[in-house]
Amino acid sequence: MAIDQSVQQRFGSRLGLLLSALGIAVGTGNIWRFPRIAAQCGSEEGAGALIVAWLIFLLLWSIPLIIAEYLIGRKYRYGVVGSFVKGIGKRFAWMGAFVTFVAMGISFFYAVIVGWAMYYFIQMLLLPLPQTSAESMQIWETFQGTNMPFLFHFLAVAIGIFVIWKGIVSIEKVNKILIPLLVFIIIAAVIRALLLPGAFDGVAYLFSVDWSQLKTPDIWLHALTQNAWDTGAGWGLFLCYATYMQVKHGAVKNAFITGFGNNIISLLMAIMIFGTVFSVLQFGLGYTDPEVLDVMQTSGPASTGLTFIWMPQLFALMPGGNILAIFFFLGLACAGFSSLISMLELSSRTLVDRGIKRKHAVLIVGAVVYLVGVPSAISLNVLSNQDFVWGLGLMVSGVFIATFAAKYGLDKLKNESGLVEGDWYPGKWWNLLIRYFVPTAGVILLVWWIWLSITLFAPGEWYNPFATFSVMTVLVQWGVILMLFALFNKKIAKLM
């Protein structure tokens, strides 16, 4: 069998690798999801408790997992499933398949959200900003009531497929444009927001810590799932990109740069959004603190309220808001694309490892992502459900990646992956976190969440698999996928 030449490609430079890795990490999770989660987890005193827990999980969960993914990918030069088979045996192919599917499951609805960002960028560019809540809601409902979500979902997938068509070479070139542009947009938006009167009241609320919140498991669950969303740790995406690393590219420093770079961008976007909301609503319109918080915590349809419904009308009420609105949604679209292309590449590489020609693999993945994403384009409830189910699934994926590394042998993996001069050595701290903390934290938080959902969060519907946010909808969907992968484990493991 001829080897597909795309698997022989390597990143042209360390800068290209870092920008592409940041492209994995920086996505709509930083702009659409993180500020919303911070607001929803905030108390009357502030939203800082989430940030504290979130930073703890960055150091104890995300960065160790990113290091593991880099080491595994650089050693085996296979996608996720191939690495599991080669590394710990064919019996564990189902485990690698589940990690791959979680990322692909997210890509189904993620492409829909990227399409929303594209539409709103065009809307902000060509038409006046909405002046009232009713006008803003009308824009949203008009968009959702037409065939536009299907069209922009298709465009998002099509552009993503075009970018990955030639492999990592084209992905690197695109990220060298997308990520610097995104950083410029974010910095410009933050500076503009901080110049608004009263903006620092929002920033103060964002970073004020209500320490009593850290006693509640809900904060820790949100912090872990958000950090996995934020950084891309445990998705298998870094493992996929690591297959294209040059031998001289280190794993540990790059993991720290990626993790901290991602979280800095999340905090900058939260500063921009909190500053804008507090300035316009509190200083400009005379809202009280509880009223401002109610706006920020009301997620709206499919958790779109803050980003797609409130932000456009807030931009309309501030000087220069039209330009900022254009930048904001352009940044959201760029961030979404940089992450979407890594998800598409992960799935495509899995098929290429099975001997399918790259162009055929890419087309198959594009068709599947579009078609299976159509229900999320049709129904906001379906999208919310998939976000919920596979967002939580990232914890399982992280545990599986850690299991791979521990089963193979942590010291063995470090030594055989090749130490790079000038890179940091992942010492005993990494071994302890991967072997003990990641699996323990993942299991404890999942069991904790299930117990609280049954007894506190949704005691009347936890057992209903058709409820959008029930325990049973998660367990049934995970169970079906895991059962199928277990049944077909031998076929999955048969690498050609």
HELIX and SHEET records of a PDB file:
HELIX    1   1 GLN A    5  GLN A    8  5                                   4    
HELIX    2   2 ARG A   14  ALA A   25  1                                  12    
HELIX    3   3 THR A   28  THR A   28  1                                   1    
HELIX    4   4 GLY A   29  ARG A   33  3                                   5    
HELIX    5   5 PHE A   34  CYS A   41  1                                   8    
HELIX    6   6 GLY A   48  PHE A   57  1                                  10    
HELIX    7   7 LEU A   58  SER A   62  3                                   5    
HELIX    8   8 ILE A   63  TYR A   76  1                                  14    
HELIX    9   9 VAL A   80  ILE A   88  1                                   9    
HELIX   10  10 LYS A   90  PHE A   92  5                                   3    
HELIX   11  11 ALA A   93  LEU A  126  1                                  34    
HELIX   12  12 SER A  133  GLN A  144  1                                  12    
HELIX   13  13 MET A  148  ILE A  164  1                                  17    
HELIX   14  14 ILE A  168  LEU A  194  1                                  27    
HELIX   15  15 ALA A  199  PHE A  207  1                                   9    
HELIX   16  16 TRP A  211  LYS A  215  5                                   5    
HELIX   17  17 PRO A  217  THR A  231  1                                  15    
HELIX   18  18 LEU A  237  ALA A  242  1                                   6    
HELIX   19  19 VAL A  252  VAL A  277  1                                  26    
HELIX   20  20 PHE A  278  GLY A  284  3                                   7    
HELIX   21  21 ASP A  289  GLN A  297  1                                   9    
HELIX   22  22 PRO A  301  SER A  303  5                                   3    
HELIX   23  23 GLY A  305  TRP A  310  3                                   6    
HELIX   24  24 MET A  311  ALA A  316  1                                   6    
HELIX   25  25 GLY A  321  ASP A  353  1                                  33    
HELIX   26  26 ARG A  358  ILE A  378  1                                  21    
HELIX   27  27 LEU A  380  TYR A  408  1                                  29    
HELIX   28  28 LEU A  410  GLU A  416  1                                   7    
HELIX   29  29 LYS A  428  LEU A  432  1                                   5    
HELIX   30  30 LEU A  433  PHE A  437  3                                   5    
HELIX   31  31 VAL A  438  LEU A  452  1                                  15    
HELIX   32  32 SER A  453  PHE A  457  3                                   5    
HELIX   33  33 VAL A  471  LEU A  487  1                                  17    
HELIX   34  34 ASN A  489  ALA A  493  1                                   5    
END                                                                             
